[in-house]
Amino acid sequence: MELWIPITIGAATAQTLRFMLQKRLKGMALSTAGATFARFIYSSPLVAVIAITYANISGQGMPYIPPAFWPYAIAGGTSQILATMCVVALFSHRNFAVGITFKKTEVLLSALFGFLILGDTFTTLTVLAMLIGLAGVLLLSDPPGGVGPWHQRIFNRATALGLGAGMLFGISGNGYRGASLSLADGDVFYRAIITLALVTAFQTLAMALWLAWRERGEIARVLASWRVAGLVGITSMIGSICWFTAFTLQNAAYVNAVGQIELLFSLMVGAFVFGEKVTVREWQGLGLLTVSIIMLVLLL
């Protein structure tokens, strides 16, 4: 087995655990913003230590950060904060597996926006994959036991949060790529870990200022929940490093395809940790959306 495969599986595992812990935090009287802040406050120092250690051990030293770095980094960091908040908030409306699956629509939305806005041309198979994904989203959007007109069941708060998360995670990934590529010197991992360190530092500061202004006392509650919140930070750091490493070892399409195992992990967590049941319609939506995403990451 090639090294990038277990690293990708490790990234998906860490990411699933992080969202599981954030769902726990949301149930521990923390706000959506507080549960999101836990990811950054505890991972940022760890990432900084790794970045500084790697820079010194590899002999590459501290990097020159060009002005072009910051627009990409701020856009990527801000959209990731908002995307994570959407997922955490979604857990209050739908079960864990559905929430994670909605997050994965970032692949479908990126392809769809490219088609609608940029005029990208796709093969027949790519269009078929997008239509399959649309059917999956429609099935997932209709909540269990939903009543009333179909348009009110489909266009609801959970759907908006899920698709919003997918769109924002897509923007975040492009922002991080642009920030990393703006660094002229250093190997791939060096540029990736420096970018990650600077972005998480920005995210920590931005969220701390927001919470101090809008949600007084929430920072203290996050710090008081350090046993779970600290694990959120650790799993976040492990997941990010694994993703970056996998992308340096293999084509992003193959990494993303293997990374869809996160959907299986989310089903297991939902069933065994949270005791959630998936309806027949949700199973159908999960299956269609998974097929669509795997087709797209392999075709694009």
Steps between C-alpha positions, in 0.01 A plus 500: 500500500634842403572734792250770396205261545535436878588868547176601324301253710667648808395849387138390452501326839636807679250726326208276596617494862534878501143554384380236746668689784365833377150353501568398862615853580184643345307285747709625795333843506756651261376717216563418136780758493647364823510143370666631184752709695614187686643368175735796458598601854645158577643409158666832419786472756569139400516586129731794575741274692505249212557775243789656692656160573479388137635833374806466726561127451473527121728803499247712311457759775218749529327584171446830322125563495406700189206745505308271260490231771260678733189548277503126424570404862234729646239389244583134561511535878179700523305266273624200700376657823157562348490154341582330831232704675249388236584133560486534880166683476370235258551231764214659694262438209610173343694191604878472493533302175271732306691803630835360384355396163364850440850632571633280220289687244800734461615279210160511330458875556848579364419314181154658475630856549770438240229393257255783573737792558821422314348307212711190566425215264453150635469153359171312497615297801576819697154642430350165602698513827367851571141389436545199731638734766203735458262209553693402813484855639124517439447172687714615793335842511156360576511441878359179650130537574484820298151632425372779282574615145810342343677833449472583871644159593790524254597865553552503876757619752684166505538501121628858504754418771614183322542653156651812656760285673585323176539827311709663772732200538555514124596869524725423796695232313566734208606776737750274675639382168544858381671600826737203490591558135578866571795391716794494262748298707499166678384146429134409470450395863689806624269736309194302611587495872599870499170586334309286749681660797433856387139434406414325829663786691280747308191286561570478874545877531196581283269264692633614838422863410154402373413300810631772731278750319185298431496205743651607829601210720512249213882493490503409870250221433717364218805503726300333778409222254868436430477121526276472194602829336867407521427177313322706235819699449721191487281313251473817291879532485551131415234512229642813337856369495387165359300667223791724402741206503271281290460776243879528469529126434213440258264666255225692682223311315617164632549638851149649501355174368657296783403776742133424438545220755415779745135443403522140623668616821224756556234231469683288756538793742137599458379146571740387775584827677184709466249217454359662188294314242518570128169484313460315170478830311816629670680176406396558140620861511829402666560235236422723201706791631796271579494353148479851353793634703727204423417528128577873500833480683613231257372675187595865563 
